[in-house]
Amino acid sequence: MSKKVLYSYTGIFDTPDEVTHAAEKAVEHGYTKYDVNTPYPLHGMNKAMNLPPSKLGYVALAVGLSGALGALLSLWWVSAVDYPINVGGKPFFSFPAYIPVIFEVTVLSASIATVLAMLFFFFKFPNNAHPLHATDYMKKVSSDKYGISIQAEDPKFDESSVKNFLESIRAKEINAVYWDEEETAHNHKILEPKFLTFLFVVAVLISGTTYFTLNKLMNMLPFNWMMEQSKQSAQQKSLVFEDGFGMRQPVNGTIARGFLPYEFKGKPDLAGEKLVNPILVSKESLKLGQAKYDIYCSPCHGYHAEGDSRLRGQFPNPPSLHSEKVRTWGDGRIFAVITEGQNIMPSHSTQLTVDERWAVINYIRALQRALNAKESDLK
Amino acid sequence: MSSVDYTQELSVVEGKQALRELDDLIAKPLETKPDKKFYIALSITLSMLSLLVIGLGLTFYYGIGMWGNNNPVGWAFDIVNFVFWVGIGHAGTLISAILFLFRQKWRTGIARFAEGMTIFAVMTAGLFPLIHVGRPWLAGYLFPYPNQHSLWVNFTSPLLWDVFAVSTYFIVSLIFWYVGLIPDLATLREKTNHKLKKIIYSIFSLGWRFSNRHWQNYEMVYLILAGFATPLVLSVHTIVSFDFAVSIIPGWHTTIFPPYFVAGAVFSGFAMVQNVLVIVRKIFNYEHIITIDTLEKMNKIMLLTGSLVGYAYAMEFFIAWYSGVEAELFAFLNRALGPYAWAYWIMIICNVVSPQLFWSKKIRRTIPVMFVIAIFVNIGMWFERFVIIVTSLSRDFLPSSWAYYTPTLVDGMILIGSFGFFFTWILLFTKALPVVSMAEVKAVVDGAQPSHKDN
């Protein structure tokens, strides 16, 4: 018995008035390490115990303000710096639209922080090993009685004087409360095998479920329906069509836009007679013709159509387009050469669309006229 | 002449109860085995819940095409139910936070239950945005987190505000509820002889020991939480209303929406709390804790918020005419006289006309009548959301795309199922936790507080 360590002396009261009075007396007596236990908060008890005001308001203020500021900064960074989204031309940093989110973050952070601070820093919970637990005293003050407990660590604590004090304030059921022997004798070590095993199991469970969820579960039915669509892909065998082709042929005789078949294959002179340039000379068509000429024609014929390109000196030399022959050719004849090629020049029908070929011809005419200007051009 | 003495506060708990008797009474449902009636009730709610499971299964398997939603009514039962259930939750926070700030002692008997209802209602509401997006397993993308796509959410969208508002609301309500439960769990811990229950109560009461040094901080935290929850609850339905008001659909694009939605939410929430409490006080014999006076006060709040909602309906019409915007005026005339006129007039009768009966004191204090009126209010408030969402969408600016919305069977299953989900939680709650706060009720019993007279 002597090994038992005393925690406190407790006394019970029947009415709130008595316990308030007892608290006042305890203050008068100079006790500091004492506590009053009541089933519900009593009005005026804080004053009777002479307690300073709770400091939890400061926690709420500090965390709430930093939550608000943090939310504002992260919204600004996300919406105006890292990932700006243009919404109807409004500014990327649009403060009024951020207010709802900032408000919610403020409330959330402050509420959580205040409650956690109260439970884990102010009260040092969870604490089910406190000596007052599992006593008759606790059973009573948890329901309908009011109690006072004067702790052994109080500098003024002395067994007999405390007992006398409790009797003098007419407390009932004055009892000593001892620390639990098992609890005090037990040395809590962090590196206990049991605790380490527990940590290990928790770690394995958490990492295992995370891995399973992210890498396995998300690829299982019904979570990958986006990938499992019942549709016909290109080059896939079709079960719907008789010929088994997934891709369909166009209807017979269909002609794609801009791909009219060329009628004068092998008959360049006839083309020169029959074909008419449908593209009128305009700034746009000359610009287009120049661009295409510079890409496809200038490597041989030169930028000025004089055959003066870097390929000059090879056999056969690329011809000048300023020759009498070419100048007198009709547009259709040149079209035939571009479309079919001539001698060593290959066909350009796959590089240039029909319209682009005509535009190139217009540009060639402009180049020819630049070297052989008529009298009228000078006026 | 009435002989009410207004200088004295009326007692909240009838009769001078011994504190231990109150404990026993409140803890009784937790200490006794559930009776036959409980199982019958549970089987009903579970059958309703199974409808939800089937409806959601069909929706997930075949897709959202199982619902009646189609162009132009892209929001229908899913969003109607969401707004309805979020609104139900608001009464709980109003009772626990706003009435706490106003020092309304009568709230103590009903606060715990109303807070529980808040949590379950928000859980029910939370189902709907998830299933509404069609692929609920991808809902994580609603939250801004640094991801490998280096994508962020659009913080200027009301739908995103909604995600923040509803999740904050749920978490803060849960914290508020849990903080209130800690002393009661400690009382139960001391009371029980059951070994397993003792362990569970010990874990969740965290070792609470009723110390006044703790009570002092505890009361401060409760005050701070109430202070936060009050603007929070107003913000939640405000933001829900922004989902509509920020758009340009005629009938949605109005500035009256935030206060109008908040009033409507409190209105329907109180109706639901009253409905359920009328049953609870009868079954668990809490007539002297949840007194007829308390119910009367709730009916008065319903009368007030119901009149506010009625005022908002009228004001909407006035502004539609006064604005001179043809599309707005049409939208409102179409509500009252168009193809959905039946829904509109159900709403008006249930929400505006029926609560006016509460002007009579006799009706306010007659349980069967007030119960029926509250049911009407809930029906009316559900139809209010239906009217706002469906009529506005079905006929907007472009007459060529007008269409009539008809819900499907699956829509109905999910609606009924959501009630099953909610009431299953409620039933489990009544048997798992004290539905009345012991510490708070004991603190307001006559003679529970010191008289501060010299003895």
Chai-1 contact restraints between the chains, C-beta under 6 A:
chainA,res_idxA,chainB,res_idxB,connection_type,confidence,min_distance_angstrom,max_distance_angstrom,comment,restraint_id
A,P16,B,P450,contact,1.0,0.0,6.0,A-B,restraint_1
A,D17,B,P450,contact,1.0,0.0,6.0,A-B,restraint_2
A,D17,B,S451,contact,1.0,0.0,6.0,A-B,restraint_3
A,D17,B,N455,contact,1.0,0.0,6.0,A-B,restraint_4
A,T20,B,P450,contact,1.0,0.0,6.0,A-B,restraint_5
A,D35,B,S211,contact,1.0,0.0,6.0,A-B,restraint_6
A,D35,B,R213,contact,1.0,0.0,6.0,A-B,restraint_7
A,V36,B,N212,contact,1.0,0.0,6.0,A-B,restraint_8
A,N37,B,F210,contact,1.0,0.0,6.0,A-B,restraint_9
A,N37,B,S211,contact,1.0,0.0,6.0,A-B,restraint_10
A,P39,B,K442,contact,1.0,0.0,6.0,A-B,restraint_11
A,Y40,B,A439,contact,1.0,0.0,6.0,A-B,restraint_12
A,Y40,B,K442,contact,1.0,0.0,6.0,A-B,restraint_13
A,Y40,B,A443,contact,1.0,0.0,6.0,A-B,restraint_14
A,P41,B,W215,contact,1.0,0.0,6.0,A-B,restraint_15
A,P41,B,E219,contact,1.0,0.0,6.0,A-B,restraint_16
A,L42,B,P450,contact,1.0,0.0,6.0,A-B,restraint_17
A,H43,B,Q449,contact,1.0,0.0,6.0,A-B,restraint_18
A,G44,B,P450,contact,1.0,0.0,6.0,A-B,restraint_19
A,G44,B,H452,contact,1.0,0.0,6.0,A-B,restraint_20
A,M45,B,N212,contact,1.0,0.0,6.0,A-B,restraint_21
A,N46,B,Q216,contact,1.0,0.0,6.0,A-B,restraint_22
A,L51,B,Q216,contact,1.0,0.0,6.0,A-B,restraint_23
A,S54,B,Q216,contact,1.0,0.0,6.0,A-B,restraint_24
A,S54,B,N217,contact,1.0,0.0,6.0,A-B,restraint_25
A,S54,B,M220,contact,1.0,0.0,6.0,A-B,restraint_26
A,L56,B,N217,contact,1.0,0.0,6.0,A-B,restraint_27
A,L56,B,M220,contact,1.0,0.0,6.0,A-B,restraint_28
A,L56,B,V221,contact,1.0,0.0,6.0,A-B,restraint_29
A,A60,B,I224,contact,1.0,0.0,6.0,A-B,restraint_30
A,L75,B,F155,contact,1.0,0.0,6.0,A-B,restraint_31
A,V78,B,W152,contact,1.0,0.0,6.0,A-B,restraint_32
A,S79,B,F155,contact,1.0,0.0,6.0,A-B,restraint_33
A,Y83,B,W152,contact,1.0,0.0,6.0,A-B,restraint_34
A,I85,B,N154,contact,1.0,0.0,6.0,A-B,restraint_35
A,V87,B,T156,contact,1.0,0.0,6.0,A-B,restraint_36
A,S94,B,T156,contact,1.0,0.0,6.0,A-B,restraint_37
A,A97,B,T156,contact,1.0,0.0,6.0,A-B,restraint_38
A,P100,B,W161,contact,1.0,0.0,6.0,A-B,restraint_39
A,P100,B,I239,contact,1.0,0.0,6.0,A-B,restraint_40
A,V101,B,F155,contact,1.0,0.0,6.0,A-B,restraint_41
A,V101,B,F164,contact,1.0,0.0,6.0,A-B,restraint_42
A,F103,B,S235,contact,1.0,0.0,6.0,A-B,restraint_43
A,E104,B,F164,contact,1.0,0.0,6.0,A-B,restraint_44
A,E104,B,A165,contact,1.0,0.0,6.0,A-B,restraint_45
A,E104,B,T168,contact,1.0,0.0,6.0,A-B,restraint_46
A,V107,B,F228,contact,1.0,0.0,6.0,A-B,restraint_47
A,V107,B,L232,contact,1.0,0.0,6.0,A-B,restraint_48
A,L108,B,T168,contact,1.0,0.0,6.0,A-B,restraint_49
A,S111,B,V172,contact,1.0,0.0,6.0,A-B,restraint_50
A,S111,B,I175,contact,1.0,0.0,6.0,A-B,restraint_51
A,S111,B,L225,contact,1.0,0.0,6.0,A-B,restraint_52
A,S111,B,F228,contact,1.0,0.0,6.0,A-B,restraint_53
A,T114,B,V221,contact,1.0,0.0,6.0,A-B,restraint_54
A,T114,B,I224,contact,1.0,0.0,6.0,A-B,restraint_55
A,V115,B,I175,contact,1.0,0.0,6.0,A-B,restraint_56
A,V115,B,V179,contact,1.0,0.0,6.0,A-B,restraint_57
A,M118,B,N217,contact,1.0,0.0,6.0,A-B,restraint_58
A,M118,B,V221,contact,1.0,0.0,6.0,A-B,restraint_59
A,F122,B,N217,contact,1.0,0.0,6.0,A-B,restraint_60
A,F123,B,H214,contact,1.0,0.0,6.0,A-B,restraint_61
A,F125,B,L206,contact,1.0,0.0,6.0,A-B,restraint_62
A,F125,B,G207,contact,1.0,0.0,6.0,A-B,restraint_63
A,P126,B,L206,contact,1.0,0.0,6.0,A-B,restraint_64
A,P126,B,G207,contact,1.0,0.0,6.0,A-B,restraint_65
A,N127,B,G207,contact,1.0,0.0,6.0,A-B,restraint_66
A,N128,B,S202,contact,1.0,0.0,6.0,A-B,restraint_67
A,N128,B,G207,contact,1.0,0.0,6.0,A-B,restraint_68
A,H130,B,G207,contact,1.0,0.0,6.0,A-B,restraint_69
A,H130,B,R209,contact,1.0,0.0,6.0,A-B,restraint_70
A,L132,B,R209,contact,1.0,0.0,6.0,A-B,restraint_71
A,M138,B,E190,contact,1.0,0.0,6.0,A-B,restraint_72
A,K139,B,E190,contact,1.0,0.0,6.0,A-B,restraint_73
A,V141,B,F210,contact,1.0,0.0,6.0,A-B,restraint_74
A,S142,B,A186,contact,1.0,0.0,6.0,A-B,restraint_75
A,S142,B,T187,contact,1.0,0.0,6.0,A-B,restraint_76
A,S142,B,E190,contact,1.0,0.0,6.0,A-B,restraint_77
A,S142,B,F210,contact,1.0,0.0,6.0,A-B,restraint_78
A,S143,B,R20,contact,1.0,0.0,6.0,A-B,restraint_79
A,S143,B,D23,contact,1.0,0.0,6.0,A-B,restraint_80
A,D144,B,L19,contact,1.0,0.0,6.0,A-B,restraint_81
A,D144,B,R20,contact,1.0,0.0,6.0,A-B,restraint_82
A,F223,B,W137,contact,1.0,0.0,6.0,A-B,restraint_83
